[in-house]
Amino acid sequence: MPNTLVHLGVQSVSTKALPWEADFKWIAVGCIIPDVPWIIQRIILAAGTGIDRFELVLYATAQASFFSSLILCGALAFLTVSRGWIFPLLALNSFLHLLLD
């Protein structure tokens, strides 16, 4: 949780410095996107589904890449009305998250 708070703080300050108006909710979504595979991994491991832990870590590592994050950013931006600025905002915050890690 403290790591997420640091990401939110740094990324909200750096994104608010850009010329467009960015809503904090979209900044937070972009901040969390690279962590989605790790969150799903923990849920699966806690559920005790019997999936091999090593294979699950390999899948989560591949899905936490910048390319996979961009796919998720595109899918989320496609669901919104204003796709023109949501995708770059989500992609920027996903990149900043991975850069800070």
FIKOLZA-1660 file (N, C-alpha, C; in steps of 0.1 Angstrom, whole numbers, plus 5000, padded with zeros to 4 digits):
% residues 101
   i   px   py   pz ch aa at
   1 5008 4988 5000  A  M  N
   1 5000 5000 5000  A  M CA
   1 5009 5013 5000  A  M  C
   2 5019 5013 5008  A  P  N
   2 5027 5026 5007  A  P CA
   2 5034 5028 4994  A  P  C
   3 5037 5017 4987  A  N  N
   3 5043 5019 4973  A  N CA
   3 5032 5025 4964  A  N  C
   4 5020 5021 4965  A  T  N
   4 5009 5027 4957  A  T CA
   4 5007 5041 4960  A  T  C
   5 5008 5045 4972  A  L  N
   5 5007 5059 4976  A  L CA
   5 5018 5067 4970  A  L  C
   6 5030 5062 4970  A  V  N
   6 5041 5069 4964  A  V CA
   6 5039 5071 4949  A  V  C
   7 5035 5060 4943  A  H  N
   7 5032 5061 4928  A  H CA
   7 5021 5071 4925  A  H  C
   8 5011 5071 4933  A  L  N
   8 5000 5081 4931  A  L CA
   8 5005 5095 4933  A  L  C
   9 5013 5097 4943  A  G  N
   9 5018 5111 4946  A  G CA
   9 5027 5116 4935  A  G  C
  10 5037 5108 4931  A  V  N
  10 5046 5112 4921  A  V CA
  10 5040 5114 4907  A  V  C
  11 5031 5104 4904  A  Q  N
  11 5025 5104 4891  A  Q CA
  11 5014 5115 4890  A  Q  C
  12 5007 5118 4901  A  S  N
  12 4997 5129 4900  A  S CA
  12 5004 5142 4898  A  S  C
  13 5015 5145 4905  A  V  N
  13 5022 5157 4904  A  V CA
  13 5028 5159 4890  A  V  C
  14 5034 5148 4884  A  S  N
  14 5040 5149 4871  A  S CA
  14 5030 5150 4860  A  S  C
  15 5018 5143 4862  A  T  N
  15 5008 5144 4852  A  T CA
  15 5000 5157 4852  A  T  C
  16 4999 5163 4864  A  K  N
  16 4992 5176 4865  A  K CA
  16 5001 5187 4859  A  K  C
  17 5014 5185 4857  A  A  N
  17 5023 5195 4851  A  A CA
  17 5021 5195 4836  A  A  C
  18 5014 5186 4830  A  L  N
  18 5012 5186 4816  A  L CA
  18 5001 5196 4812  A  L  C
  19 5000 5200 4799  A  P  N
  19 4991 5210 4796  A  P CA
  19 4976 5206 4796  A  P  C
  20 4973 5193 4795  A  W  N
  20 4959 5189 4795  A  W CA
  20 4954 5187 4809  A  W  C
  21 4941 5188 4811  A  E  N
  21 4935 5186 4824  A  E CA
  21 4933 5171 4826  A  E  C
  22 4939 5166 4836  A  A  N
  22 4937 5151 4839  A  A CA
  22 4930 5149 4852  A  A  C
  23 4920 5141 4851  A  D  N
  23 4912 5137 4863  A  D CA
  23 4920 5128 4871  A  D  C
  24 4920 5129 4885  A  F  N
  24 4928 5121 4894  A  F CA
  24 4923 5106 4893  A  F  C
  25 4911 5104 4890  A  K  N
  25 4906 5090 4889  A  K CA
  25 4913 5083 4877  A  K  C
  26 4915 5089 4866  A  W  N
  26 4922 5083 4855  A  W CA
  26 4937 5082 4858  A  W  C
  27 4942 5091 4865  A  I  N
  27 4956 5090 4869  A  I CA
  27 4958 5077 4878  A  I  C
  28 4949 5075 4887  A  A  N
  28 4949 5064 4896  A  A CA
  28 4948 5051 4889  A  A  C
  29 4939 5051 4879  A  V  N
  29 4937 5038 4871  A  V CA
  29 4950 5035 4863  A  V  C
  30 4956 5045 4857  A  G  N
  30 4968 5043 4850  A  G CA
  30 4980 5039 4859  A  G  C
  31 4979 5043 4872  A  C  N
  31 4989 5039 4881  A  C CA
  31 4987 5024 4885  A  C  C
  32 4975 5019 4885  A  I  N
  32 4973 5006 4890  A  I CA
  32 4974 4995 4879  A  I  C
  33 4973 5000 4866  A  I  N
  33 4972 4990 4855  A  I CA
  33 4984 4980 4855  A  I  C
  34 4997 4985 4857  A  P  N
  34 5008 4975 4857  A  P CA
  34 5007 4965 4869  A  P  C
  35 5000 4968 4879  A  D  N
  35 4999 4959 4891  A  D CA
  35 4987 4949 4890  A  D  C
  36 4978 4951 4880  A  V  N
  36 4967 4942 4878  A  V CA
  36 4971 4927 4878  A  V  C
  37 4981 4923 4870  A  P  N
  37 4984 4909 4870  A  P CA
  37 4989 4904 4883  A  P  C
  38 4996 4912 4891  A  W  N
  38 5001 4908 4904  A  W CA
  38 4989 4907 4914  A  W  C
  39 4979 4915 4913  A  I  N
  39 4967 4915 4921  A  I CA
  39 4959 4902 4918  A  I  C
  40 4958 4899 4905  A  I  N
  40 4951 4887 4901  A  I CA
  40 4958 4875 4906  A  I  C
  41 4971 4875 4905  A  Q  N
  41 4980 4864 4910  A  Q CA
  41 4977 4861 4925  A  Q  C
  42 4977 4871 4933  A  R  N
  42 4975 4870 4947  A  R CA
  42 4961 4864 4950  A  R  C
  43 4951 4869 4942  A  I  N
  43 4937 4863 4944  A  I CA
  43 4937 4849 4941  A  I  C
  44 4943 4845 4930  A  I  N
  44 4943 4831 4926  A  I CA
  44 4951 4822 4936  A  I  C
  45 4962 4827 4941  A  L  N
  45 4969 4819 4951  A  L CA
  45 4962 4818 4964  A  L  C
  46 4955 4829 4968  A  A  N
  46 4947 4829 4981  A  A CA
  46 4935 4819 4980  A  A  C
  47 4930 4818 4967  A  A  N
  47 4918 4809 4965  A  A CA
  47 4922 4795 4966  A  A  C
  48 4934 4791 4965  A  G  N
  48 4939 4778 4965  A  G CA
  48 4934 4769 4954  A  G  C
  49 4935 4774 4942  A  T  N
  49 4930 4767 4930  A  T CA
  49 4939 4755 4926  A  T  C
  50 4951 4754 4931  A  G  N
  50 4960 4743 4928  A  G CA
  50 4969 4746 4916  A  G  C
  51 4968 4758 4911  A  I  N
  51 4977 4762 4900  A  I CA
  51 4991 4763 4905  A  I  C
  52 5001 4758 4897  A  D  N
  52 5015 4759 4901  A  D CA
  52 5019 4773 4902  A  D  C
  53 5025 4776 4914  A  R  N
  53 5030 4790 4917  A  R CA
  53 5040 4795 4907  A  R  C
  54 5049 4787 4903  A  F  N
  54 5060 4791 4894  A  F CA
  54 5054 4795 4880  A  F  C
  55 5044 4787 4875  A  E  N
  55 5038 4790 4862  A  E CA
  55 5030 4803 4864  A  E  C
  56 5023 4805 4875  A  L  N
  56 5015 4817 4877  A  L CA
  56 5024 4830 4877  A  L  C
  57 5036 4828 4883  A  V  N
  57 5045 4840 4884  A  V CA
  57 5050 4843 4870  A  V  C
  58 5053 4833 4862  A  L  N
  58 5057 4835 4848  A  L CA
  58 5046 4842 4840  A  L  C
  59 5034 4838 4841  A  Y  N
  59 5023 4845 4835  A  Y CA
  59 5021 4860 4839  A  Y  C
  60 5022 4862 4852  A  A  N
  60 5021 4875 4858  A  A CA
  60 5032 4884 4853  A  A  C
  61 5044 4879 4853  A  T  N
  61 5056 4887 4848  A  T CA
  61 5054 4891 4834  A  T  C
  62 5049 4882 4825  A  A  N
  62 5047 4886 4811  A  A CA
  62 5036 4896 4810  A  A  C
  63 5025 4894 4818  A  Q  N
  63 5014 4903 4816  A  Q CA
  63 5016 4917 4823  A  Q  C
  64 5026 4918 4831  A  A  N
  64 5030 4931 4837  A  A CA
  64 5039 4939 4829  A  A  C
  65 5042 4935 4817  A  S  N
  65 5051 4943 4808  A  S CA
  65 5044 4955 4803  A  S  C
  66 5052 4964 4797  A  F  N
  66 5046 4976 4792  A  F CA
  66 5037 4974 4780  A  F  C
  67 5040 4964 4772  A  F  N
  67 5032 4961 4760  A  F CA
  67 5018 4956 4765  A  F  C
  68 5018 4947 4775  A  S  N
  68 5005 4942 4780  A  S CA
  68 4997 4954 4787  A  S  C
  69 5004 4963 4794  A  S  N
  69 4998 4974 4800  A  S CA
  69 4992 4983 4789  A  S  C
  70 4998 4985 4778  A  L  N
  70 4993 4993 4767  A  L CA
  70 4980 4987 4761  A  L  C
  71 4980 4974 4761  A  I  N
  71 4968 4967 4756  A  I CA
  71 4956 4969 4765  A  I  C
  72 4959 4968 4778  A  L  N
  72 4948 4971 4788  A  L CA
  72 4944 4986 4788  A  L  C
  73 4954 4995 4786  A  C  N
  73 4951 5009 4785  A  C CA
  73 4942 5012 4773  A  C  C
  74 4945 5005 4762  A  G  N
  74 4937 5007 4750  A  G CA
  74 4923 5001 4752  A  G  C
  75 4921 4990 4758  A  A  N
  75 4908 4984 4761  A  A CA
  75 4900 4993 4770  A  A  C
  76 4906 4999 4780  A  L  N
  76 4899 5008 4789  A  L CA
  76 4895 5021 4782  A  L  C
  77 4904 5026 4774  A  A  N
  77 4901 5039 4767  A  A CA
  77 4890 5036 4757  A  A  C
  78 4890 5025 4751  A  F  N
  78 4879 5022 4741  A  F CA
  78 4865 5022 4747  A  F  C
  79 4865 5019 4760  A  L  N
  79 4852 5019 4767  A  L CA
  79 4847 5033 4771  A  L  C
  80 4855 5043 4770  A  T  N
  80 4852 5056 4774  A  T CA
  80 4847 5065 4762  A  T  C
  81 4841 5076 4765  A  V  N
  81 4836 5085 4754  A  V CA
  81 4848 5093 4748  A  V  C
  82 4856 5098 4757  A  S  N
  82 4867 5106 4752  A  S CA
  82 4880 5098 4751  A  S  C
  83 4881 5090 4740  A  R  N
  83 4892 5081 4738  A  R CA
  83 4905 5089 4735  A  R  C
  84 4904 5101 4729  A  G  N
  84 4915 5108 4724  A  G CA
  84 4925 5112 4735  A  G  C
  85 4921 5115 4747  A  W  N
  85 4931 5118 4757  A  W CA
  85 4932 5108 4768  A  W  C
  86 4923 5099 4769  A  I  N
  86 4923 5088 4780  A  I CA
  86 4935 5079 4777  A  I  C
  87 4936 5074 4765  A  F  N
  87 4947 5064 4762  A  F CA
  87 4960 5070 4765  A  F  C
  88 4964 5082 4760  A  P  N
  88 4977 5087 4763  A  P CA
  88 4979 5089 4778  A  P  C
  89 4969 5093 4785  A  L  N
  89 4970 5095 4800  A  L CA
  89 4972 5082 4807  A  L  C
  90 4965 5072 4803  A  L  N
  90 4967 5059 4809  A  L CA
  90 4981 5053 4806  A  L  C
  91 4985 5054 4793  A  A  N
  91 4998 5049 4789  A  A CA
  91 5009 5056 4796  A  A  C
  92 5008 5069 4797  A  L  N
  92 5018 5077 4804  A  L CA
  92 5020 5073 4819  A  L  C
  93 5008 5071 4825  A  N  N
  93 5009 5067 4839  A  N CA
  93 5014 5053 4841  A  N  C
  94 5010 5044 4832  A  S  N
  94 5016 5030 4832  A  S CA
  94 5031 5030 4830  A  S  C
  95 5035 5039 4821  A  F  N
  95 5050 5040 4819  A  F CA
  95 5057 5046 4831  A  F  C
  96 5051 5056 4837  A  L  N
  96 5057 5062 4849  A  L CA
  96 5058 5052 4860  A  L  C
  97 5047 5044 4862  A  H  N
  97 5047 5034 4872  A  H CA
  97 5058 5024 4870  A  H  C
  98 5060 5019 4858  A  L  N
  98 5070 5009 4855  A  L CA
  98 5084 5016 4856  A  L  C
  99 5085 5028 4853  A  L  N
  99 5098 5036 4854  A  L CA
  99 5102 5037 4869  A  L  C
 100 5092 5040 4877  A  L  N
 100 5094 5041 4892  A  L CA
 100 5098 5028 4898  A  L  C
 101 5092 5017 4893  A  D  N
 101 5095 5004 4899  A  D CA
 101 5110 5001 4896  A  D  C
% end
